[in-house]
Amino acid sequence: MMQPSVLVVDDEPAIHRFLKPSLTAEGYRVIQATTGTQALALAAERRPEIIVLDLGLPDIDGKDVIERLRRSGDDVPIVVLSARDRESEKIRALDLGADDFVEKPFGVGELMARIRAALRHRQPVPAGPLVSGDLSLDTETRIVRKGACEVKLTPREFDLLAVLLRQAGKVVTHASLLREIWGKANEADTQYLRVYVGHLRQKLEDDPAAPRRITTEAGVGYRLNWIEPPTAAGDAEP
């Protein structure tokens, strides 16, 4: 199989020197760009499977790169890798169409995991129930199961979980969730959303006080993580 290609866009030579061998070792073909203009040209010419993008570029802002790609109809997954840690920067990048945001300095393991999650998110959603680990949601019957047990959800809880499951592994902003479920007029009501996420955690988490399935990206939104279903005792090796 052909190795997936990743376009790394950063004006710091040290980032390229560090990332290229790390990505190559993970099985990716690396394309490099140091400006936003170069990135847009390479994205159109080389059609990478994913883009790792800095926001502080020397010619145009990385957010403008995201906006131009999405405006052109290019839905390539984009993982922002930036030293900008303000919530407003993260939210704006995600609302423009970025799939995820990793802050510098970063761990290579975290970045690789975010890249894999972004690639999974852009794969076609198979017909049938939405599934993540031991959690399944059937949009036709509106039945949710955790393992073998049915979980009773209110209509709003069901809709919220469906949005998170469709974008499993991706951080979904508060405004995006509120706009999709409650309408544009309610996209600033984050307290309302927090209450519903709390209800879902009570029903879906093994320990709602320390959630692992639905995690918070502080000030930005929520992410539904894939949780490995427990192995049955009978499946264990002797």
Number of C-alpha atoms within 10 A of each C-alpha: 3 7 12 13 19 25 23 26 27 25 18 12 10 9 12 19 10 11 16 18 13 16 18 14 10 11 13 19 17 20 18 18 19 19 20 26 15 13 23 16 12 16 21 12 9 12 15 19 19 23 28 22 27 28 23 20 19 13 11 13 14 24 25 14 22 26 17 14 20 15 12 9 9 14 16 21 23 25 26 26 24 21 14 16 12 10 13 12 16 23 22 14 24 25 18 18 20 27 27 23 25 21 15 12 9 12 10 13 10 11 21 14 12 19 22 13 21 25 19 16 18 15 8 7 12 8 6 11 18 18 18 20 14 14 23 21 22 15 14 8 8 14 15 22 16 18 13 9 9 13 17 13 16 11 10 12 15 19 18 20 22 20 16 19 22 15 21 24 26 24 24 24 21 22 20 19 22 20 16 14 16 17 12 13 9 16 19 14 14 15 10 13 21 15 11 16 19 15 15 21 20 14 15 18 15 12 12 16 10 11 15 18 22 24 16 17 14 8 14 20 21 21 21 22 20 18 13 10 12 9 8 7 7 7 7 7 5 4
